[in-house]
Amino acid sequence: MIWQPFFVVALVGQVLLSIINSLFLLEDINIGIAIFGFYGLHQGVKNSFVLYIVFGLLSIVVDAVRLGVWGNYISTQLLGQMGSLGIYYIILTGVGALVKLIGCFFAFFLYRDIVSLEKQALIQSSKTEEREELL
């Protein structure tokens, strides 16, 4: 489980970016998505990593659509105005999507490690049962 520290950094980054994003621009649900990751780390539940990956990738798609729809408007209309938060919107959305993608990457590796540990435990228990039957 060497991926845990990296995943924690990605989750904390996701939470901090979400807080910054909600302070200046939009309400953000990424804190809710990060809860799945923190729960998976704390409890070692593989299904929470699957939920984190699914909702994280869905959120990345929403960010891409949001930038595709509003990015041109922001870059042409709002960036020229004084006091505009348009550039912050573009930067925070892009960096947030990148952090979520990195988090999904580490969540996948943690999920894979948990599945392999469960398989090893199952194989070990079946070997123990075989030994007990022979005695």
Secondary structure as UniProt FT lines:
FT   TURN            2..3
FT   HELIX           4..24
FT   HELIX           30..43
FT   HELIX           46..73
FT   HELIX           74..78
FT   TURN            79..80
FT   TURN            82..83
FT   HELIX           86..134
//
